[in-house]
Every structure is written in structure tokens, then in C-alpha cells.
Amino acid sequence: METRSNRATEKTLFESDLTELILGSAIEVHRTLGPGLLESVYESCLAFELQKAGCHVERQKKLPVAYKGLDINEGFRLDLLVNNSVVVELKYVERLLPIHEAQLYTYLKLSGKRTGLLINFLTKLLKDGIQRVVC
């Protein structure tokens, strides 16, 4: 009989495998293009790589905010939502700051998703610009 913890472990493993695929694709994009381009270029190329790998990718997905029954549409958008599971927030900054991580936590909370990746393309080695967040 499958227990709740077994289902949670399976989902965690799935999300872990998916994050590995996303990170591998991001590294491929960074290796090919290098630093120096607009964030939107990296977003397009990463979405292309993920779709080529068979993932369902939503770009610039609107993220509504509800406040006491009031729907607030203030332009919050997820850079990428992969397989309706992992939120990917892309940056092109000198260094990741706590505010960037806080933004990702907020996006996870508002979207009801558990796993997020913060990827900064302005690094010599992309692995130095990656943060994984699990709520």
C-alpha cells in the first residue's frame, strides 16, 4: 500500500529530476551564449531547450494576487513555469541578493508550488549563480 510519505518522496524525486534537467539546460544555454545578453534572451533559449527535452514550459505566466476577495493584477509574472511544477526565476545581476530569494519565495507561495530555481546568468560559471528553493 502506498503511503503519503511514499507519494511525497516520489514527487520530491520527480521535482529533483526535473530541476536537474532545468539546470543542465541552463548550463547548456550559458555555455553556448556566455554572459552579456538580455535576460529575455536567456529565457527564450532556456524555454527552447526545455521544450526540446519534452517539458511543458509557460513563459511570463501571470501570477494573480488575491487580497480579502479582491483580485489584484499588478503584473506579477513567473519567468518560467516548467511542467506546472517548478518555478524558474531568471536574473542577470552582479550577484544574487536576499531580495531575489525573497521574490522567489513569494512566487512559490502565491503560485502554490513547492520548488523554485533562481538562476543568475551574469556569472563566469553558471553553477555559481544558482539557488534552489523548496518550501
N, C-alpha and C positions, 0 to 999 in steps of 0.2 A: 504494500500500500504506500502511495506517495504521501509524504508528509509536507507540511507547509515549509519547513526548513529546506527540504529537498528541492521544492519548487523555487524557493528563493535562491538557493545555490545554483540551480540551473540557469535562472535569469541572470545572476551575477556573472556566471561563466560566459553566457551569451554576450552580455554587455562588455565583459572583459575582452572577448574575442573581437567584438565589433570595435572597441576602442583601439585595439592593436591594428586592425585594418585601417582605421581612420588615420592613426599616427604614421603607419607605413606609407599611406597615400600622401600625407602631408610632407613627409620626408622626401618622397619622390618629386613632388612639386617644387620643394625648396632646392633640391639638388639640381633640378633642371633649369629653374629660373634664377636661383640665387636671390639675395636680398636686393631691394631697391625699387620695387614696383608698388603700385597701389594695393591696398588691402582687397579691393574688389577683384583685382586680377587673380590673387591667390584664392579667393573664394570661388571664382568661376572654375579655375583649374582643379581645385580640390573636389568640387562638386562633380566635375567631369570624371576624374579618377575614380571616385566612389561609385558613380553610376556605371562606369565601365566594369567595376568589380561586382555589379549586381545589387547595389544598395539603392534604396528609395531615399532620395535627398530632396528636402524642401529648403529653398533659399529665401532669406529675408521673410521668414514666416512671422506674420503679425501675432503679437502676444497681448491679448486684451487684459485689462486690469479691472476687477470688479471691486467696488467700494460701497458697502451697505446697500446693495441693489442697484447701484449706479455703474453703468458700463463706461469706462474711461478709455478712449482710444487716443493715446498720446504718442503713438509712433514707436512703441517698443517693438523690436523685431529681433528674432533669433537669426544669427548669421546663417547657420545650417542646423537642420534637424535631420538626423540620419536614422532611418528605419523606425521613425516615430519613437525613438528610444534615447538617443544620445544628442545632447545639445552641444554644438561646437561654436565657440566664440573666438573669432579671429582678431588679432591685433597686429599692428605694425608700429611699435613703440620702442624707445631706447631700452626700457626694462619694464617688466610687469610689476604693477603696484598693487597694494591691497585693495584698492578701489576696483580693479579689474576682476579680482577674485570675488569681491562682494557683488559685482554686477552679475557674474555667472551664477552665484548662489541665488540671487533674486530671480533670475530667469528660470532656474530649476524649480524654485518654489512656485512661481506663477504658472509655469507650464505643467507642473505635476510630474516632472521627470526626475529621475534619481541620479543620472550620470551626466557629467559635463566635461568638456575639454576646453582649456584655454590655450591657444596656440599663437605665439608671437613669431612672426616671420622676419622680424628685424634682428636676427641673430646669425652669427657665423655658422654655428651648428644648431640646427633646429631643436635637437634634444634639450638644449639649454633654455629653450623658450616654451616649454610645455608644462602645464599643470593639469592634473586630473582631479576632479572633484566628485565625490559621491555623497549624497545626502541620505 
